[in-house]
Amino acid sequence: MLSYSVDGRILTVVATGTTPGADRRQFYAGIEADARVPLGALLLVDARRADPVEDVHELEERAHLIASLLGPKMGPVCAIIAPPRLLTDANFFQAASGQLGIRVGIFNDEPDARRWLQTFAGQSI
């Protein structure tokens, strides 16, 4: 399941369990259409309750899906909160996102992730 909230320039996506591909596409398309989400939002992905992804190709597809469906709503930075069991997934997502021109930071908790994102808040993105 996926949910999201907007706090200023920060768009927080919370992943819980496993979300089917069609639901992910609909979810991100909904964010792109949401007028509350600013252009160039700083993305914070909370994956602490997400299931691991067993196929690295799926992680690459997810990175491309997020970037393509969010379009101009997504800025060039993304913070991921990942538990130790998902660090391999987060690191691969970080590499795949780098190919898309998105800078990804991986964090253990939300305060650290938000502090990192705030360093980009005043920049024109």
Secondary structure by P-SEA (a helix, b strand, c coil): cccccccccbbbbbbcccccaaaaaaaaaaaaaccccccccbbbbbcccccccccaaaaaaaaaaaaaaaccccccbbbbbccccaaaaaaaaaaaaaaacbbbbbbccaaaaaaaaaaaccccc
